[in-house]
Amino acid sequence: MEIKSGSDFNADFHEAITQAPAPKESLKGKIIDVVEKGYLLNDKVIRFAKVVVGN
């Protein structure tokens, strides 16, 4: 599962482990950092990606 900074947060694929102040106004509610990569198997989530979300 490829996740980049600035991507939209989607609870079906991501687990928000914390929130942090967004460095830019455009990053509010979006992914700031990926702490742990997630995995898919045949379009089913095996492990959710652990991410930091902008606040």
Secondary structure, DSSP 8 states (H G I E B T S, - for coil): ----TT-B--TTTEEEEEEE--SSGGGTTBEEEEEE--EEETTEEEE-EEEEEE-
